[in-house]
Amino acid sequence: MDRGIRLFFLDLMLLMLGAVIIYFGFFSDGITNQNSSFQMPSSFLQLNTIFLSILIEAIPFVLLGVFIAGFIQIFITEEQIQKWIPKNRFSAVLMSCVVGACFPACECGIVPIVRRLVAKGVPIYAGVGFLLTGPLINPIVILSTYMAFGNDLKMASLRMGVGFAAALIIALVTSLVFRKNQLKRVPENTIEHGLNPKASFVKKFWHMLKHAIDEFFDMGKYLILGAFFAAFIQTYVSAQSLLQIGEGWVSSTLVMMGLAYLLSLCSEADAFIGASFRNLFPTSSILAFLIYGPMLDLKNTIMLFSVFKVKFVLYLMVIITATVFMCVSFLSGL
């Protein structure tokens, strides 16, 4: 089957899935009315509620991400990017991590931005640094962490310091293994289709909007799919059974990392969930939850697979998991 036809049917199926779930979300009261002969299972309604909450959290940041990606595509040239990126690998990684730490984005919204940057010539390892620090330690995330833990600066500082160190290590290790951009394909709408560099601002702005819209629908289907799987797992996999496993510090750390991956929480709100585990798990395990989730969760894994080559994403998943675990383990031994 032709690639274009396959993509069309994938878009259509995901659109239908989203429409059905949203319909049940808004009209479930009428469907489950006592006078109705048809009763929706409570688990399905719970799945629907979780699915919608994930989408509502993620979509504003995805919109921000695609508009920034559109701006990069139209207003930023490859030559400008080459001038800004240091030639030295360590300097390039350090710069990307610092810029990402100042950038308010979630793990979903950052993916289209990184795709555009890499397609424009940013080294893949610098893209990884930006990809990891953007959702993890931007100012909004640090402020929410500070508030979630009772205006205690300790956890916010640990998240910022350990998270930055882990992202730096991951990006540097990536630079030793991968040099090429690792994109599956250059998206068709990355080409300006003959747009004159001297075109008026209005014309460039219009092209930027068109790129942003194309990017949103390109990434949106994977966001919907990832949100659905995350909601499905949260509904039908008992979190209590996972919590019972986490007795020692090793198992509790792995359990909290697993929860962070499966829950797929927005990084601007995950600290409030993490704070609820303070009486159950040690600080190092909760820190692993706060660092691992923004770097890697179920919904952004699907988005990463849609953008980058499978080998690269699998490698990135392994190195993120190992690095975060080692970093918080080192901290727990201090």
C-alpha positions, 0 to 999 in steps of 0.5 A: 500500500502506498505510504500516503494512503497508509498515513491517510488511514492512520490519520482517519482512524486516530481522528475517529478514535479521538472523536468517539472518546471525546463524544463519550466524555461530554455525553456520558451522563446521557448514555449512562442514565438510569432510564437508558437500556445501555450502560457504559462500563465505569472503567471505560468512563474512567479511561475517557476521563484520564484520556481527556485530562492528558490531552487537555494538559498537553495540547496547549504546549504542543500548540506552543511547540508547533508555532515555534517550530513554524517560526524556526522553519520560516525565519531561521536559516541553516546558516544562522543556526550553524553560526550559533551552535559551537563547533566543540561537542561539549560546548554544543551540548552544554549550550543546548542544555542551558537553553532548554532549561530556560524554555517552557515546554512539556515533553510533547511540545518539545518534540516538533521543535527538536525535529525542526532544529535537527532538520535545520542542521542542529547536531543530534546530540545538541537536540537531545540536550534541548529535548531533555532539559526543556520539559524537566527544569524550565522555570515553570516546572521548578516553581511548581516543584517548589510549591508542591513540596510545601515551599521547600527549596530542597526538592526543586534544587535537587530536580534542577541540579541532578536533572541537568547533570543527567541530561548533560551526560545523556547528550554527551554519550549520544554524541559519541554514538550518533553523528547524523541527524537520525530523523526518519525523514525530512518532513515534506513541509520543511521545504519552503516551496520556493518562498523568497527570502526577501518576501514580506513579513506578512507573507512569511508569517502566513507561511509560518502559520501553514507550517504550524498547522501542518506540524500540529496535525502531523504530531497530533495523531501520535499525541492522541495515540500516546494519550490513549495508551497511557489512559488505558494503562492507568485504567486497567493496570493497578498502581497499588500492585506496583507500589507493593513491589517497591520496598527496597530503595532499588525496587522503589526507584524502579517502581517510581520510574515505571509510574512516571513512564506509565502515568505520562503526566505533564511536567508542569504538574507531576510534582504534585503527584510526586509529593503525594508519595513522600510517606511511602518512598525515599527522597531518591525514588521520588526524585527519580519520578520527577526526573524520568517522567519529563525525559521519557513517558509513554506518550512522548515515546510514541511521538519520538518513534514517529520522528526519529529512527527506531534504533536511535529511540531505543538507544535513547530510552536505554541510556535515559533509564540507566543514567537517571537510575545511576544518578539518583542511586549515587545521590541516595548513597551520599 
